């Protein structure tokens, strides 16, 4: 009997996603205009697009899961 090598699935974030979230948080703490735009974005997709404009590729789902930890002074008001 042979077995195939399959990547394991995990409920933990991919290291690249974790790095992207750290970059978003760092940028939000350093750049007040980015933080304001992040806070006032109308959806996680809009926030992901904003991050991409700053060279950070992150999924809307990752931003949604971490919305309360990304910027000081409030969190995005995305509908849930």
C-alpha positions in Angstrom: 0.0 0.0 0.0 1.3 3.4 -0.9 0.5 6.7 0.7 0.5 10.1 -0.9 2.2 13.1 0.5 -0.5 15.8 1.1 0.0 19.1 2.8 -1.7 19.1 6.2 -4.6 21.4 6.6 -4.5 23.6 9.7 -6.8 26.0 11.4 -3.8 28.3 12.1 -3.0 31.2 9.9 -0.5 30.8 7.1 2.8 32.5 8.0 2.5 34.9 5.1 -1.0 35.9 6.3 0.4 36.5 9.8 3.2 38.6 8.3 0.7 40.6 6.3 -1.4 41.3 9.3 1.6 42.5 11.2 2.5 44.8 8.3 -1.0 46.2 8.2 -1.0 46.8 12.0 2.5 48.4 11.9 1.5 50.7 9.0 -1.7 51.7 10.9 0.4 52.6 13.9 2.9 54.6 11.9 0.6 56.3 9.4 -2.5 58.1 10.7 -4.0 58.6 7.3 -3.8 54.9 6.6 -5.3 54.1 10.0 -8.2 56.5 9.3 -8.8 55.0 5.9 -8.7 51.5 7.4 -11.1 52.5 10.2 -13.5 54.1 7.7 -13.4 51.5 5.0 -16.8 50.1 4.4 -15.9 46.4 4.1 -13.1 44.0 4.7 -12.6 43.8 0.9 -12.2 47.6 0.8 -9.6 47.3 3.6 -7.8 44.5 1.7 -7.7 46.7 -1.4 -6.4 49.6 0.7 -3.6 47.4 2.1 -2.7 46.2 -1.4 -2.3 49.8 -2.5 0.4 50.0 0.2 2.1 46.8 -1.0 0.5 44.5 1.5 -1.4 41.4 0.2 -3.9 40.3 2.8 -7.2 38.6 2.5 -10.5 40.2 3.6 -11.2 37.2 5.9 -7.9 37.7 7.7 -8.7 41.4 8.2 -12.2 40.5 9.5 -10.8 38.0 12.0 -8.3 40.6 13.4 -10.4 43.8 13.0 -10.2 44.8 16.6 -6.4 44.7 16.8 -5.3 46.5 13.7 -5.5 50.2 14.6 -5.5 52.4 17.6 -8.5 54.5 18.4 -11.3 52.2 17.2 -11.9 49.4 14.9 -13.4 49.3 11.4 -17.2 49.3 11.5 -17.7 46.5 9.0 -21.1 44.9 9.1 -21.0 41.4 10.5 
